[in-house]
């Protein structure tokens, strides 16, 4: 029971840490973290990317991605075009204004990350990464087992 209590406390701390990071990121960079992740993914993409592939790349629910893309399209940061070969596929690219905006934010992002990680040793980051990978594997395993149980019924 003690291990369960400690584990839940760590998971809750992880949530608080992420929310604090996302809030600080938005204050410092001027963009919500989910929106930045999309813009950064498009910035590193040379060609247009299918919206479905972009959702997988940024690990975002397709509906949430669509809402973000619509807002960014209105701001002139992204372009969305329906595929000529398959009208069910929408391709997304970063506009010239979007590229300029992202490139202008990159120094702020770098400075923010440097500030955040200033007092965190590299060994701590390596261990955190290892632990989070194990946690993700555990979550995936639990989801798979739940699906197996549901299918067995």
N, C-alpha and C positions, 0 to 999 in steps of 0.2 A: 504493500500500500504506500509506503514511503517513496519508493521509486516512482510510482504513478504520480504522486503529488509533486515530486521534484520535476518530473518530465513535463507535466502540465504547466508548471511555473516557467520552465524554460521556453516552452512553446508560446506562452503568453508574452514572455519577454521578447521573443523573436518578433511577434506581432507589433508590440510597442516600438521596438527598434526600427522596424520597417516603416511604420507610420511616421515616426520622428524623422527618419531619413527622407521620406517622400515629401513631408512638409518643408523641411529645411531646403531640399533640392528646389522645390517650387519657389520658395522665397528668394533663394540665391540666383537661380537661373531665370525665373520668370515664366516657367512652363510647368504644368503638371508632369510628373514622372511618366505616366503612361503615354502621354502625347510625345514627350521627348523620345521615348523608346521607339515609337513609330517613326518619327522624323529621322532619328539616328540610323535606324535600319534602312530607310529609304536613301539616306545620304551615302551609306556604304554599298548600296546596290547600284551597279552601273546601268542596268536597263530597267524597263518597267517590270513590275512583279505582279503576279496575280494576287488579288486581294485575299484569297483563301491561303495562299502560300505565305503572305505577309502575316496573317493571323497566326499561323503556326510558328513563324519565325520569331514573333514577339510574344508568343504564348498568351494570346488574348482571345477572348470570346469573339466570334465573328460579328455578332450584333453590336458589341461594345466598340469593336474596331470600325464598323460602318459609321457609327455615331461620331467617333473621333475624326474619321476621314471627311465626313460631311462638313464638320466645323472647320477643319483645316483647309478644305477646298474653298469655303466661303472667305477664309482669310487670305486665299491666294497662295498657300504654301504647297499644296499638292494638286495633281491633275489625275482625274479618273476617266478612263475610257473603256467602253465595252469592246470586247474582242470582236474582230471582224469575222473570225472563224466560228466563234461560239458565243452567242449573245448572253449566255449564262455566266460568262467569265468577265470580270472587271479587272483591268490592269491599272496599277497605281504608280505614279512617278512623282518625284520631288520637282516642283516648279523652280524657275530661276530665283524667284523671291524666297522660296523655301530653302534653297541651297545657301543663299546669302544669309538668311536668318540663322540657319544651323551653324554655318562657319563663324558667324559672329558670336554665337553662344559657346563654341568649343573651348575658348580660353577660360570662360567662367566655369564651365564644367570641370576642366582640369584643375583649376584652383580650388574648387569646392572639394573634389575628391582628395586632393593633397591635404586640405585642412582636416577632412574627416579621418583620414588614415594616418595623420601625422604621428600619433602616439600609439599606433597599433603595430606591433612587430610583424614582420613577414611570416614568422613561424605561427603566429596566432591566426593569420589569414589562411594559411595552408591547413591548419587544423579545423578551422571553421568550415572551410570548403569541403573537407573530408567528411565532417560531421553532417553537414547539410546534404551532401550526396547520399549518405547513409539514411538520413531521414526521408529524403525523396524516394529512395528505393523502398523503404518501409511503407510509405504512403501508397506507392504504386502496387506493392504486394497486397496491402489491405484492400485496395479497390478491386484488384483481380480476384481475391478470395471472396469478396462480397458478391461480385458478378457471378462467380461459379456457384455460390450458394443460391442466388436468385434463379439461375438457370436450372438448377437441380430440382427446384420446387415445382 
